Amino acid sequence: MLNRAALAVRFSGRPYSSVPDVGGLGSLSIGELKQLLSERGVDYRDCLEKSDLTRRLQENAMKQGKAVSRRPSSSADLTAGELRTVDTFQRVSPSVAFITTSILQRESQLSLRATEVPAGTGSGFLWDDKGHVVTNFHVVAGRGQMPTKVKVTLRGGSQAFDAEVVGSEAEKDLAVLRINAAELPSPIELGSSSELQVGQSVLAIGNPFGLDYTLTTGVVSALGREVDGVGGRPIKGCVQTDAAINPGNSGGPLLDSRGRLIGVNTAIFSPGAAGGRGVAGNIGIGFAIPVDTVRRVVNQLIRYGKTVRPTLGVNVFDDAVSKSYLQQTGRNVEGVIIYEVLPRGPGAQAGLNPATQGVNGQTLPGDLIVGVDGQPIRQVEDLLSAVEERQPGETVRVRVLRRCDPAKEEVVQARLVMRDQLSKL
């Protein structure tokens, strides 16, 4: 075996044909020969074969009268940042999953026979040591229906595991699968989306276009973006990145430079696709669901099989209706107008007022919600997010303007309940 110590070759003006392969240069790989030539600034673009590279290196050594040295390790040429990226990929990628789904499809409307056909592919990642795998909802329900079969393959493994859909949340574009495996790699360490900074480095691992376990890198381009979820409601607080996220990356992890999970890749911005969100191709604008949202939703899906959403027990007007009324009445305030307060719900017990009908048949607005626990409420999604981040049974402070009157501001306390508990109150 070739010694990794320096290889020295010195020549005394003899023609190349008579120069022996001193030091074993012929045993070097093509890549190592190219590396040595590059280090010496020798152009080798016209070399077709390995022997050409060896000859060019020996000729340069004769000309310079210097020894030919082989580096002890190719990793010595990598920067500290590159070495960290390589280490992160090697450490985290075993927990990244390649997901395939299939559905039963009838040959025709009159046929009783159904054939299993591929429905889609995507990425995911191991969440814990119990075999739970996180991915996007649209990965497992890409054709508008839940799949009949889901297969999960982990990097480095040849086995495709049958996966069970534990639960899903369309409005947050998240789903949780479960596989049974005797041995599992370590789950990805969790970071915090609240600590992210624009400009910091990020890494995305996934299976773009079916090319399994691909790494792309970039930076955080922006924070607090809104991306429309599959259910129609926007996902708030999304991370925007220029790391290449292509079709097939969906459901894969977005990592910080230390390999901690900071988001789940969910969408790319494609002006050529319908609605600007689609699969036309990556142009440097991708989005990821923030890990703080992922943690909250995934834990609920694992525990309950669904998301457990607390509520104030009120219904509110759409943003357009609230904004139009406030503008027409000349009230320079922002918020969400209540039009219904459910009986015996938290809002009713806190004394919130619904919309009413005036003597002339006109609709008189209810209270205007402008804040929850110090968070400003400017639109419906602000209210939903502020409430859903809490736990059932938790008490929140709601700041309201009575009947939308800026001169009548009050703060009331409401104890949140689960939505399915409202009917039992």
Summary of the structure (lengths in Angstrom):
residues: 425
radius of gyration: 30.2
end to end distance: 79.7
largest distance: 112.4
contacts: 1328
relative contact order: 0.08
helix: 28%
strand: 32%
